[in-house]
């Protein structure tokens, strides 16, 4: 009697094969139908064309303090928390017969208006209000315009994936889910590509031209998203009545936020944050009512983990002021840093996103947190003037350390969002896609609000001002410690519940 042959098993893929598969995965996943929404994401990233001019202009010409800029960051993040208003509009309210293209046009118009205001203010042509006031108004217009376009792109990202085969039979769910995840990856790649292609140019333009001229050149960016909208062939036929509990509640919520912002109420940012959390969570409970309990809890725990990952505070603008004044970093070098960071983020997203979509959320965030903290050490060294020792003993100084820091830490923000975006895309309710993405986006952006509040608190405790950097080392250490501890606590508490 002869033994039966052992069942055939494929040998594990070699490293070159795995690398080849990772490189080719986004290319194989791309479809021409995805291009219009990718152009919207690309335009969002390309707004970095004016970022360096903006930062240097604010430092040189405006009087906003580091804590004040961190506080402004809270308000600039809040429009992302009322995405449900735009999401419900995009899902249910056509304008001129369109529930996709027209909203991209409106958003692009707001961004263009913002750039014109910045150009006029920087050139001292707009004098009817203080430059700081005009800067805040322009910044808010940009954010609202970007949010509106982002909502449309998010909705389209679930609609461009076909659910049926050419013969009309349904595609396997695993294939559909896989394509939905890869569309999110392609969106992150388009965003990173926009950042990469404009970062170096941004530094050169800010150094060679008046800041007002750079803002005018930035008008090419909204044209990109408009071009994408003009070429889109997808105008969803799905329709449903407007849910006024969501749209009306969102409008009331937005009006309340604006009123609080204009008031003299103490702790108004904190009040708005608490109200925002309550509203977004309540709306998410309503929208997810039709999802089974196990799936809902999986998304809840994943969202909490990513919330903690994104809610970590930053150092604020004080470190950049220090780098400009003490380290001699100019506009061109910041452009170089931005381009290197964007290139590495693009490559990392390209190579690792496919694998990340297959891994548990907790495992991904654990590695990103630990590696991010370890690799951020070079940046910490600059605040302690270690670059003076390395330059004297080892032959390299602040700029080399900054390049190492940028190269090491740049990929983590984009990679950290991919697991949640994949989950959201997979479980998006058929007739609530825009509002679903908007609400989950609102929740994740509330994490950024929490981080901005933390940044404000740290800058109030460790005051850093233009030319006075005594407290900068303590500020940097505090931000780094919280950035490591907060995600780890959440991961060890809830990680086992997320698969």
Buried (B, 14 or more C-beta within 10 A) or exposed (E): EEEEEEEEEEEEEEEEEBEEEBEEBBEEBBBEBBBBBBBBBBBBBBBBBBBBBBBBBBBEBBEBBBBBBBBBBBBBBBBBBBBBBBBBBBBBEBEEEBBBBBBBBBBBBBBBBBBBBBBBBBBEEBEEEEBBEBBBBBBBBBBBBBBBBBBBBBBBBBBBBBEEEEEEEEEEEEEBBBBBBBBBBBBBBBBBBBBBBBBBBBBBBBBEBBBBBBBBBBBBBBEBBBBBBEEBEBBBEEEEEEBEEBBEBBBEBBEBBBEBBEEEEEEBBBBBBEBBBEBBBEBBEBBBEEBEEEEBEBBBBBBBBBBBBBBBBBBBBBBBBBBBBBBEBBBBBBBBBBBBBBBBBBBBBBBBBBEBBEBBBBBBBBBBBBBBBEBBBBBBBBBEEBBEEBBEEEEEBBBBBBBBBBBBBBBBBBBBBBBBBBBBBBBBBEBBBBBBBBBBBBBBBBBBBBBBBBBBBBBEEBBBBBEEBEBBBBBBBBBBEBBBBBBBEBBEEBBEBBE
